[in-house]
């Protein structure tokens, strides 16, 4: 059962669902300093350690005939290389940006999955810090790719698309500026952040309700235990759904990063 379920009841015996305060936990280390570490920051550290361990263990003794663990690691790496990087950018540019795309995919994936791991139970991407850092990295890669490919024409063609009558640039250029250079990192950040927040709140709601129906409301009537069975079933289903969302959001984030880089490398720039 979800470890945040104790919030289901209060001193008055009533049901209390999840709140936004869960995403602002108290400091665990270095409280009151600029290096304050709370529960979510600690989970981020654990996710990074997990990524390093997985790839170190999976690649330290590479074999021609891989074992199961090596096969899983290679399958994940091949997925980002073939299905994302090379598929959209081609082999040359795909190899060039592969380290960034792979890092983004697995960072998002591992930090999303912490939301359904017992004793962690919250995504490391459920506060804005990490999604924003990854979105800025993707945005910088987009700008870098465009300037490297078209140093003299990148910003000009991005803000003043060819073929548009010049009087319309009064309307088109501000729209292009906002949509291309402002909204892209914002939408990358908010898409990931809001999915993780909503997923966490739903899981806490179902498991908190389960605890309330089983251990508090059932003392009044055993009939309430049936509701507890229902909320427990929904909680289990949404846990599986949250796993799917974790993988999907990692794929979408890496895919959009690659698409932005592809647009920056396009010949019309």
Residue frames relative to the residue before (quaternion, step in Angstrom):
aa qw qx qy qz dx dy dz
X 1.0000 0.0000 0.0000 0.0000 0.00 0.00 0.00
X 0.6166 -0.5849 0.3875 0.3572 3.53 -1.08 0.76
X 0.4786 -0.7212 0.4274 0.2609 3.55 -0.81 1.04
X 0.6447 0.5074 -0.3349 0.4634 3.58 1.21 -0.22
X 0.3865 0.7671 -0.4433 0.2561 3.55 1.30 0.07
X 0.5552 0.6245 -0.4183 0.3560 3.69 1.00 -0.50
X 0.5731 0.5826 -0.4012 0.4138 3.61 1.13 -0.30
X 0.4541 0.7189 -0.4399 0.2889 3.58 1.24 -0.17
X 0.7939 0.1984 -0.1033 0.5654 3.58 1.03 -0.68
X 0.2050 -0.7530 0.6107 0.1342 3.52 -1.26 0.43
X 0.7593 -0.3796 0.2571 0.4617 3.53 -1.30 -0.07
X 0.6954 0.4644 -0.2895 0.4658 3.60 1.07 -0.59
X 0.5494 -0.6541 0.3758 0.3595 3.59 1.29 0.11
X 0.5451 0.6257 -0.4025 0.3865 3.59 1.24 0.04
X 0.5524 -0.6090 0.4584 0.3374 3.52 -1.31 0.29
X 0.0238 -0.7812 0.6239 -0.0027 3.54 -0.95 0.92
X 0.3002 -0.7864 0.5199 0.1456 3.54 -0.59 1.18
X 0.7278 -0.4214 0.3047 0.4472 3.56 -1.29 -0.07
X 0.1652 -0.7724 0.6049 0.1010 3.55 -1.24 0.47
X 0.6531 -0.5297 0.3824 0.3830 3.53 -1.29 0.34
X 0.5194 0.6566 -0.4058 0.3667 3.59 1.24 -0.34
X 0.5520 0.6257 -0.3946 0.3847 3.59 1.16 -0.43
X 0.6777 0.4841 -0.2913 0.4706 3.57 1.17 -0.51
X 0.6975 0.3495 -0.2626 0.5677 3.56 1.32 0.19
X 0.0259 0.8458 -0.5316 0.0378 3.60 0.62 1.12
X 0.5953 -0.5719 0.4142 0.3832 3.59 -1.18 0.42
X 0.6134 -0.5681 0.4058 0.3692 3.55 -1.22 0.49
X 0.2946 -0.7328 0.5872 0.1774 3.51 -1.18 0.71
X 0.7879 0.0860 -0.0227 0.6093 3.56 1.02 -0.88
X 0.8560 0.1533 -0.1166 0.4797 3.56 -1.26 0.61
X 0.1173 0.8282 -0.5372 0.1082 3.58 0.96 0.82
X 0.8188 0.2554 -0.2039 0.4720 3.53 -1.04 0.86
X 0.6455 0.4793 -0.3285 0.4957 3.60 1.28 0.14
X 0.6504 -0.5067 0.3889 0.4111 3.56 -1.32 0.09
X 0.6985 0.4393 -0.2554 0.5038 3.59 1.26 -0.32
X 0.2058 0.8174 -0.5096 0.1728 3.56 1.20 0.57
X 0.1193 -0.7861 0.6055 0.0347 3.56 -0.90 0.99
X 0.0796 -0.7887 0.6090 0.0276 3.56 -0.68 1.13
X 0.7836 -0.3503 0.2306 0.4584 3.55 -1.28 -0.10
X 0.6865 0.4864 -0.2966 0.4517 3.60 0.87 -0.90
X 0.6349 0.5080 -0.3316 0.4785 3.60 1.00 -0.75
X 0.6347 0.5251 -0.3267 0.4634 3.57 1.00 -0.79
X 0.6348 0.5178 -0.3237 0.4734 3.59 1.02 -0.78
X 0.6104 0.5395 -0.3530 0.4603 3.60 1.05 -0.66
X 0.6366 0.5136 -0.3276 0.4729 3.57 0.97 -0.82
X 0.6577 0.5105 -0.3084 0.4602 3.58 0.94 -0.88
X 0.6374 0.5250 -0.3275 0.4591 3.59 1.02 -0.77
X 0.6459 0.5076 -0.3167 0.4742 3.58 0.98 -0.82
X 0.6385 0.5127 -0.3218 0.4753 3.59 0.97 -0.84
X 0.6438 0.5257 -0.3180 0.4562 3.59 0.98 -0.82
X 0.6339 0.5228 -0.3300 0.4648 3.60 0.98 -0.83
X 0.6669 0.5038 -0.3011 0.4591 3.58 0.88 -0.96
X 0.6706 0.5022 -0.3010 0.4555 3.58 0.90 -0.90
X 0.6519 0.5289 -0.3232 0.4369 3.58 0.89 -0.92
X 0.7377 0.4144 -0.2465 0.4726 3.58 0.79 -0.95
X 0.6084 0.5301 -0.3598 0.4684 3.57 1.12 -0.51
X 0.6918 0.4637 -0.2794 0.4779 3.57 0.88 -0.92
X 0.6969 0.4940 -0.2755 0.4409 3.57 1.05 -0.75
X 0.7876 0.3216 -0.1623 0.5000 3.59 1.16 -0.47
X 0.4966 0.6899 -0.4345 0.2977 3.61 1.18 -0.14
X 0.7842 0.1503 -0.0931 0.5948 3.60 1.11 -0.58
X 0.0706 -0.8336 0.5478 -0.0058 3.53 0.39 1.29
X 0.1095 -0.7920 0.5999 0.0302 3.55 -0.95 0.95
X 0.5881 -0.5696 0.4399 0.3691 3.53 -1.22 0.58
X 0.7267 0.2276 -0.1485 0.6309 3.56 1.09 -0.79
X 0.2317 -0.8333 0.4828 0.1372 3.61 0.00 1.26
X 0.4645 -0.6330 0.5408 0.3019 3.50 -1.28 0.52
X 0.7490 -0.4090 0.2664 0.4481 3.54 -1.30 0.02
X 0.6901 0.4797 -0.2968 0.4535 3.57 0.82 -0.94
X 0.6483 0.5013 -0.3183 0.4765 3.58 0.95 -0.83
X 0.6291 0.5449 -0.3341 0.4424 3.59 1.02 -0.75
X 0.6505 0.5125 -0.3148 0.4638 3.58 0.99 -0.85
X 0.6583 0.4998 -0.3090 0.4705 3.59 0.94 -0.89
X 0.6699 0.4917 -0.3006 0.4681 3.59 0.91 -0.88
X 0.6230 0.5374 -0.3414 0.4544 3.58 1.04 -0.71
X 0.6551 0.5042 -0.3089 0.4704 3.60 0.99 -0.82
X 0.6684 0.4890 -0.2962 0.4757 3.58 0.97 -0.86
X 0.6574 0.5034 -0.3100 0.4672 3.58 0.99 -0.81
X 0.6044 0.5652 -0.3581 0.4324 3.55 1.07 -0.68
X 0.6990 0.4452 -0.2806 0.4842 3.58 0.85 -0.92
X 0.6656 0.5126 -0.3138 0.4423 3.59 1.00 -0.76
X 0.7734 0.3712 -0.1927 0.4764 3.58 0.71 -1.10
X 0.7856 0.3917 -0.1925 0.4386 3.58 0.67 -1.12
X 0.7455 0.3277 -0.2218 0.5364 3.59 1.17 -0.31
X 0.7775 0.3847 -0.2244 0.4440 3.60 0.38 -1.23
X 0.7669 0.3726 -0.2182 0.4749 3.58 0.54 -1.15
X 0.6073 0.5738 -0.3567 0.4179 3.59 1.07 -0.65
X 0.7667 0.3513 -0.1858 0.5043 3.60 1.02 -0.80
X 0.7884 0.3384 -0.1596 0.4883 3.57 0.99 -0.78
X 0.4871 -0.6247 0.4651 0.3952 3.58 1.20 -0.34
X 0.6873 -0.5151 0.3189 0.4008 3.56 -1.24 0.35
X 0.6804 0.5059 -0.3112 0.4292 3.61 0.86 -0.91
X 0.7439 0.3713 -0.2218 0.5095 3.58 0.65 -1.05
X 0.5793 0.5851 -0.3728 0.4279 3.57 1.13 -0.57
X 0.6672 0.4813 -0.2975 0.4845 3.58 0.95 -0.86
X 0.6379 0.5551 -0.3313 0.4185 3.58 1.02 -0.77
X 0.7832 0.3049 -0.1580 0.5184 3.57 0.94 -0.87
X 0.3806 0.7623 -0.4607 0.2485 3.59 1.26 0.06
X 0.6332 0.5303 -0.3694 0.4260 3.68 0.84 -0.73
X 0.6656 0.4944 -0.3047 0.4687 3.59 0.96 -0.85
X 0.6827 0.4939 -0.2948 0.4507 3.58 0.82 -0.98
X 0.6532 0.5068 -0.3089 0.4701 3.58 0.98 -0.85
X 0.6483 0.5207 -0.3167 0.4563 3.58 0.94 -0.88
X 0.6615 0.5023 -0.3074 0.4643 3.57 0.91 -0.91
X 0.6607 0.5223 -0.3219 0.4325 3.60 0.84 -0.94
X 0.7546 0.3964 -0.2341 0.4675 3.58 0.70 -1.03
X 0.5880 0.5471 -0.3814 0.4576 3.62 1.10 -0.49
X 0.6671 0.4800 -0.2976 0.4859 3.58 0.90 -0.91
X 0.6594 0.5295 -0.3141 0.4316 3.60 0.88 -0.92
X 0.7159 0.4487 -0.2716 0.4608 3.59 0.70 -1.05
X 0.6960 0.4645 -0.2902 0.4643 3.60 0.95 -0.78
X 0.5999 0.5270 -0.3628 0.4804 3.59 1.21 -0.35
X 0.6725 0.5380 -0.3016 0.4092 3.57 0.89 -0.97
X 0.5467 0.6216 -0.4108 0.3821 3.61 1.12 -0.46
X 0.5677 0.6277 -0.3729 0.3804 3.58 1.20 -0.39
X 0.7643 0.3117 -0.1912 0.5311 3.60 1.18 -0.39
X 0.5082 0.6288 -0.4340 0.3974 3.60 1.25 0.21
X 0.4986 -0.6637 0.4629 0.3107 3.62 -0.78 0.97
X 0.8100 0.2345 -0.2474 0.4773 3.53 -1.17 0.89
X 0.6661 0.3870 -0.3115 0.5564 3.60 1.27 -0.04
X 0.0818 0.8999 -0.4259 0.0452 3.54 0.87 -1.11
X 0.7379 0.2645 -0.2652 0.5614 3.57 1.06 0.62
X 0.4818 -0.6818 0.4687 0.2887 3.56 -0.94 0.88
X 0.4799 -0.6558 0.5058 0.2895 3.55 -1.06 0.79
X 0.6706 0.4629 -0.2926 0.5005 3.59 1.29 -0.22
X 0.4855 0.6979 -0.4155 0.3233 3.59 1.21 0.25
X 0.6714 0.3073 -0.3142 0.5968 3.57 1.30 0.30
X 0.6717 -0.6002 0.2759 0.3355 3.52 -1.10 0.74
X 0.5078 0.7112 -0.4067 0.2664 3.60 1.11 -0.56
X 0.7569 0.3979 -0.2250 0.4669 3.58 0.59 -1.14
X 0.6425 0.5004 -0.3488 0.4639 3.66 0.85 -0.74
X 0.6524 0.5152 -0.3195 0.4548 3.59 1.01 -0.77
X 0.6356 0.5240 -0.3292 0.4616 3.60 0.97 -0.81
X 0.6761 0.4837 -0.2925 0.4727 3.59 0.92 -0.90
X 0.6500 0.5103 -0.3193 0.4639 3.59 1.00 -0.78
X 0.6442 0.5051 -0.3218 0.4757 3.60 0.99 -0.76
X 0.6188 0.5313 -0.3405 0.4678 3.60 1.05 -0.74
X 0.6546 0.4983 -0.3062 0.4789 3.59 0.98 -0.84
X 0.6523 0.5204 -0.3067 0.4579 3.59 1.00 -0.85
X 0.6465 0.5071 -0.3119 0.4771 3.59 0.99 -0.83
X 0.6390 0.5167 -0.3266 0.4669 3.59 1.01 -0.80
X 0.6242 0.5362 -0.3294 0.4631 3.59 1.05 -0.76
X 0.6740 0.4775 -0.2909 0.4828 3.60 0.88 -0.94
X 0.6519 0.5251 -0.3125 0.4491 3.58 0.92 -0.91
X 0.6620 0.5088 -0.3091 0.4553 3.58 0.89 -0.95
X 0.6753 0.5022 -0.2993 0.4497 3.58 0.92 -0.86
X 0.6903 0.4715 -0.2812 0.4713 3.58 0.91 -0.90
X 0.6459 0.5177 -0.3232 0.4587 3.57 1.06 -0.71
X 0.7046 0.4500 -0.2559 0.4853 3.58 1.01 -0.82
X 0.8052 0.0775 0.0010 0.5880 3.60 0.91 -0.92
X 0.1191 -0.8599 0.4895 0.0823 3.62 0.52 1.11
X 0.7535 0.3975 -0.2250 0.4728 3.59 0.97 -0.74
X 0.7899 0.3693 -0.1522 0.4653 3.57 1.11 -0.66
X 0.4436 0.7354 -0.4479 0.2486 3.60 1.19 -0.24
X 0.7354 0.3993 -0.2430 0.4906 3.60 0.63 -1.07
X 0.6219 0.5561 -0.3456 0.4295 3.58 1.02 -0.77
X 0.7293 0.4205 -0.2469 0.4799 3.58 0.79 -0.98
X 0.6143 0.5432 -0.3523 0.4511 3.59 1.15 -0.54
X 0.7580 0.3758 -0.1959 0.4959 3.57 0.98 -0.86
X 0.7684 0.2131 -0.1233 0.5907 3.57 1.19 -0.53
X 0.1734 -0.8325 0.5164 0.1016 3.61 0.38 1.22
X 0.5015 -0.6590 0.4636 0.3151 3.61 -0.92 0.86
X 0.7729 0.3759 -0.2695 0.4343 3.55 -1.17 0.66
X 0.5889 0.5542 -0.3752 0.4531 3.58 1.27 -0.09
X 0.4947 -0.6475 0.4787 0.3268 3.64 -0.83 0.88
X 0.5662 -0.6690 0.3538 0.3268 3.58 -0.76 1.04
X 0.6230 0.5326 -0.3954 0.4147 3.70 0.89 -0.54
X 0.6417 0.5465 -0.3247 0.4291 3.59 1.13 -0.61
X 0.5014 0.6544 -0.4333 0.3641 3.60 1.21 -0.25
X 0.5342 0.6156 -0.4113 0.4080 3.59 1.18 -0.42
X 0.7214 0.3822 -0.2182 0.5347 3.58 1.15 -0.69
X 0.7020 0.5095 -0.2771 0.4133 3.56 0.84 -1.06
X 0.6690 0.5386 -0.3193 0.4004 3.60 0.83 -0.95
X 0.6694 0.4621 -0.3349 0.4756 3.70 0.80 -0.75
X 0.6304 0.5291 -0.3386 0.4560 3.59 1.04 -0.75
X 0.6643 0.4986 -0.2947 0.4725 3.58 0.95 -0.90
X 0.6252 0.5480 -0.3335 0.4445 3.57 1.01 -0.80
X 0.7081 0.4533 -0.2606 0.4745 3.56 0.84 -1.01
X 0.7179 0.4676 -0.2715 0.4385 3.59 0.78 -1.02
X 0.7376 0.4332 -0.2367 0.4606 3.60 0.97 -0.82
X 0.8247 0.2754 -0.1099 0.4815 3.57 0.81 -0.98
X 0.7273 0.3878 -0.2457 0.5101 3.61 1.20 -0.22
X 0.7514 0.4324 -0.2392 0.4373 3.57 0.68 -1.09
X 0.5898 0.6083 -0.3864 0.3645 3.61 1.00 -0.63
X 0.7121 0.4041 -0.2948 0.4927 3.66 0.71 -0.83
X 0.6198 0.5456 -0.3518 0.4408 3.59 1.08 -0.65
X 0.6936 0.4656 -0.2891 0.4675 3.60 0.87 -0.91
X 0.5971 0.5441 -0.3624 0.4648 3.59 1.08 -0.66
X 0.6766 0.4993 -0.2904 0.4567 3.56 0.91 -0.94
X 0.7317 0.4536 -0.2559 0.4397 3.58 0.71 -1.09
X 0.6021 0.5650 -0.3691 0.4268 3.61 1.01 -0.70
X 0.7019 0.4483 -0.2630 0.4871 3.56 0.85 -0.97
X 0.6673 0.5268 -0.3065 0.4282 3.58 0.84 -0.98
X 0.7206 0.4542 -0.2713 0.4481 3.59 0.73 -1.02
X 0.6088 0.5404 -0.3621 0.4542 3.61 1.04 -0.63
X 0.6851 0.4755 -0.2896 0.4697 3.59 0.94 -0.83
X 0.6341 0.5243 -0.3366 0.4578 3.59 1.01 -0.75
X 0.6884 0.4818 -0.2871 0.4599 3.57 0.81 -1.02
X 0.6434 0.5271 -0.3286 0.4474 3.58 0.94 -0.85
X 0.6632 0.5047 -0.3068 0.4597 3.57 0.93 -0.87
X 0.6684 0.5074 -0.3098 0.4469 3.58 0.88 -0.91
X 0.6449 0.5169 -0.3255 0.4593 3.59 1.01 -0.77
X 0.6602 0.5009 -0.3180 0.4606 3.59 0.91 -0.86
X 0.6549 0.5003 -0.3167 0.4696 3.57 0.92 -0.86
X 0.6333 0.5417 -0.3334 0.4408 3.59 0.97 -0.83
X 0.6949 0.4775 -0.2895 0.4531 3.59 0.81 -0.96
X 0.7298 0.4241 -0.2638 0.4669 3.58 0.80 -0.91
X 0.5983 0.5307 -0.3639 0.4774 3.59 1.14 -0.50
X 0.6438 0.5050 -0.3157 0.4804 3.58 1.03 -0.79
X 0.6121 0.5519 -0.3458 0.4486 3.58 1.05 -0.75
X 0.6705 0.4865 -0.2984 0.4741 3.56 0.89 -0.91
X 0.6454 0.5290 -0.3239 0.4459 3.57 0.94 -0.84
X 0.6973 0.4731 -0.2806 0.4596 3.60 0.84 -0.97
X 0.7004 0.4814 -0.2789 0.4472 3.60 0.94 -0.84
X 0.8322 0.2887 -0.0997 0.4628 3.57 0.79 -1.03
X 0.7492 0.3441 -0.2211 0.5210 3.62 1.16 -0.32
X 0.7472 0.3989 -0.2335 0.4775 3.57 0.59 -1.14
X 0.6267 0.5663 -0.3473 0.4073 3.62 1.04 -0.67
X 0.5599 0.5905 -0.3948 0.4265 3.60 1.22 -0.31
X 0.6411 0.4909 -0.3116 0.5010 3.54 1.27 -0.45
X 0.7799 -0.1170 0.1081 0.6053 3.56 0.94 -0.92
X 0.4914 -0.6717 0.4724 0.2900 3.57 -0.91 0.92
X 0.5061 0.6683 -0.4037 0.3664 3.56 1.27 -0.42
X 0.6223 0.5683 -0.3399 0.4174 3.59 1.08 -0.70
X 0.5476 0.6174 -0.3994 0.3992 3.59 1.17 -0.44
X 0.5922 0.5669 -0.3661 0.4403 3.59 1.15 -0.56
X 0.6230 0.5105 -0.3359 0.4883 3.56 1.08 -0.71
X 0.6198 0.5501 -0.3363 0.4474 3.57 1.08 -0.73
X 0.6204 0.5264 -0.3379 0.4731 3.58 1.04 -0.73
X 0.6632 0.5139 -0.3023 0.4524 3.56 0.96 -0.86
X 0.6886 0.4622 -0.2940 0.4751 3.61 0.86 -0.90
X 0.6073 0.5408 -0.3524 0.4631 3.60 1.12 -0.62
X 0.6482 0.5092 -0.3121 0.4724 3.59 0.99 -0.84
X 0.6539 0.4978 -0.3124 0.4765 3.58 0.95 -0.86
X 0.6339 0.5355 -0.3291 0.4506 3.57 1.01 -0.78
X 0.6545 0.5013 -0.3141 0.4708 3.57 0.97 -0.81
X 0.6545 0.5086 -0.3110 0.4650 3.59 0.94 -0.89
X 0.6930 0.4682 -0.2835 0.4692 3.58 0.92 -0.86
X 0.5594 0.5669 -0.3939 0.4589 3.59 1.19 -0.37
X 0.6570 0.4827 -0.2990 0.4960 3.58 0.98 -0.84
X 0.6431 0.5182 -0.3175 0.4659 3.56 1.02 -0.81
X 0.6455 0.5195 -0.3181 0.4608 3.58 1.03 -0.78
X 0.5945 0.5436 -0.3560 0.4737 3.58 1.14 -0.59
X 0.6432 0.5115 -0.3081 0.4793 3.55 1.00 -0.86
X 0.6551 0.5096 -0.3082 0.4649 3.59 0.95 -0.88
X 0.6162 0.5578 -0.3440 0.4369 3.60 1.01 -0.79
X 0.6819 0.4651 -0.2780 0.4914 3.57 0.93 -0.93
X 0.6673 0.5205 -0.3038 0.4377 3.58 0.89 -0.95
X 0.6729 0.4929 -0.3054 0.4594 3.59 0.92 -0.84
X 0.6073 0.5308 -0.3507 0.4758 3.59 1.10 -0.63
X 0.6586 0.5041 -0.2995 0.4716 3.56 0.99 -0.88
X 0.6688 0.5033 -0.3023 0.4560 3.59 0.87 -0.94
X 0.6535 0.5139 -0.3214 0.4534 3.59 0.91 -0.87
X 0.6863 0.4670 -0.2825 0.4807 3.59 0.87 -0.95
X 0.6463 0.5309 -0.3183 0.4461 3.57 1.01 -0.83
X 0.6810 0.4773 -0.2959 0.4699 3.60 0.86 -0.91
X 0.5941 0.5499 -0.3588 0.4648 3.59 1.07 -0.68
X 0.6797 0.4835 -0.2818 0.4742 3.56 0.94 -0.92
X 0.6302 0.5291 -0.3331 0.4603 3.60 1.01 -0.77
X 0.6469 0.5124 -0.3228 0.4635 3.59 0.95 -0.82
X 0.6449 0.4998 -0.3161 0.4841 3.58 1.00 -0.81
X 0.6273 0.5373 -0.3295 0.4574 3.58 1.01 -0.80
X 0.6550 0.5047 -0.3105 0.4688 3.59 0.96 -0.85
X 0.6463 0.5187 -0.3217 0.4580 3.58 1.04 -0.75
X 0.7061 0.4562 -0.2533 0.4786 3.59 1.10 -0.70
X 0.4586 0.7121 -0.4445 0.2916 3.59 1.22 -0.26
X 0.6011 -0.6274 0.3739 0.3244 3.55 -1.04 0.82
X 0.6129 0.5728 -0.3757 0.3938 3.62 1.03 -0.62
X 0.5804 0.5501 -0.3931 0.4538 3.59 1.25 -0.19
